[in-house]
């Protein structure tokens, strides 16, 4: 089954509706919503992607997320993805959007934060294991080869905004 997304321009304006696989294959810009989860102690949720994942198998990420559906806002997509991937209902808050170079293809990334106060129930198809890391441990992990390259780019932007304080 194909996943439809909105193709957007360099200013994040909608050009039309396309199949996500085609957008990736042709390098067309589309939207991705991600969530950075923090616990009540301010630690960051980091997870390992499944070895069978089609994108970045076995690598670590500090964001959850996925494609923004046709007609969906970044915030609505982030809330949907949070519930699908972690089994948590929350109201993610948009921190920033930027044109991400992308290791596979370019896209607009909407990065959100969510404070998680309830136990997480990760979807094993998306998350093989997870842990909560402090800012120092997260910084160290982002500099390893095992960290998703797009997540590193988002981390650097997040830090440039003064967001990682510990």
C-alpha positions in Angstrom: 0.0 0.0 0.0 1.4 3.4 -0.9 1.8 6.2 1.5 0.7 9.6 0.2 2.4 12.8 1.2 2.4 16.4 0.1 5.3 17.3 -2.1 6.5 20.8 -1.0 8.9 23.4 -2.3 12.0 24.9 -0.8 9.8 27.2 1.3 7.6 24.3 2.6 4.7 25.3 0.4 2.5 22.4 -1.0 3.0 21.6 -4.7 0.8 18.5 -4.9 0.2 15.0 -3.6 2.7 12.2 -4.4 3.6 8.7 -3.2 6.3 8.9 -0.5 8.4 6.2 -2.1 8.4 8.2 -5.3 9.3 11.4 -3.4 12.3 9.6 -1.8 13.3 8.0 -5.1 13.2 11.3 -7.0 14.5 13.5 -4.2 11.3 15.5 -4.0 10.8 17.5 -0.8 8.1 16.3 1.5 7.4 16.6 5.3 8.6 14.5 8.2 7.4 15.1 11.8 9.7 14.0 14.6 9.5 14.0 18.4 12.2 14.4 21.0 10.9 12.8 24.2 12.1 14.0 27.6 11.2 12.5 31.0 10.5 14.5 34.2 14.2 14.5 35.0 15.0 16.1 31.6 16.6 13.0 30.1 16.2 12.1 26.5 14.7 8.9 25.1 17.1 7.2 22.8 16.2 4.0 20.9 17.7 1.4 18.6 16.1 0.8 15.3 15.3 -2.8 14.4 17.9 -4.7 12.3 15.2 -5.4 9.7 14.3 -1.8 9.3 14.4 -0.5 5.7 16.0 2.8 6.8 19.0 2.9 9.1 18.8 -0.7 10.5 20.3 -1.2 13.9 21.2 2.4 14.4 20.4 4.7 17.3 18.1 7.7 17.2 16.9 10.3 19.7 13.8 11.1 17.6 10.7 9.2 16.8 8.5 10.1 13.9 7.5 9.7 10.3 5.9 11.2 7.2 3.2 13.9 7.6 0.1 12.7 5.8 -1.8 14.7 3.2 -3.7 17.6 4.9 -2.1 16.8 8.3 -0.1 19.4 10.3 3.4 18.7 11.7 1.9 18.7 15.2 -0.9 16.3 14.4 1.6 14.0 12.7 4.0 14.1 15.7 1.2 13.2 18.1 0.0 10.3 15.9 3.6 9.0 15.5 4.2 9.3 19.2 1.1 7.1 19.9 1.9 4.6 17.2 5.6 4.2 18.1 5.6 4.6 21.9 2.0 4.0 22.9 1.9 7.4 24.5 -0.6 10.2 24.2 0.9 13.7 24.5 0.8 17.1 22.9 4.2 17.5 21.2 5.3 21.1 20.8 6.9 22.3 17.6 10.5 23.5 18.3 11.7 24.1 14.8 11.4 23.2 11.1 14.3 23.0 8.7 15.2 21.7 5.3 17.1 18.5 6.2 19.7 17.3 3.7 18.8 13.7 4.5 21.0 10.7 4.1 18.4 9.1 1.7 16.7 12.1 0.3 16.0 15.7 1.3 12.9 16.7 3.2 11.4 19.3 5.6 11.7 18.2 9.2 9.4 19.4 11.9 11.1 18.7 15.3 8.9 18.6 18.3 9.4 18.1 22.0 7.2 16.1 24.3 7.4 15.6 28.1 6.7 11.9 28.8 5.3 11.2 32.3 3.8 7.8 31.8 5.4 4.4 30.9 6.3 3.9 27.3 5.2 0.8 25.3 7.4 0.9 22.2 6.2 -0.8 19.0 8.8 -3.6 18.4 8.6 -2.9 14.7 10.0 0.5 15.3 12.0 0.2 18.5 14.1 -2.8 19.6 15.4 -1.2 22.8 15.4 2.2 24.5 16.8 4.1 27.4 16.8 7.6 28.9 20.1 9.4 28.6 21.3 12.7 30.1 22.5 15.5 27.8 26.2 14.4 28.1 25.5 10.8 27.2 23.3 11.9 24.3 26.1 14.2 23.0 28.6 11.3 23.0 26.2 8.9 21.3 25.4 11.4 18.5 29.1 11.4 17.4 29.2 7.6 16.8 28.7 5.8 13.5 25.8 3.9 15.0 23.7 7.1 15.2 21.3 7.9 12.4 22.9 10.7 10.3 19.6 12.7 9.9 19.2 12.5 13.6 22.7 14.0 14.1 21.8 16.9 11.8 18.6 17.5 13.8 20.6 17.3 17.0 23.0 19.9 15.8 20.2 22.2 14.9 18.5 21.6 18.2 21.7 22.5 20.1 22.1 25.6 17.9 18.7 26.7 19.2 20.1 26.3 22.8 17.8 23.4 23.5 20.2 20.8 25.1 20.9 22.1 28.5 21.0 18.9 30.6 
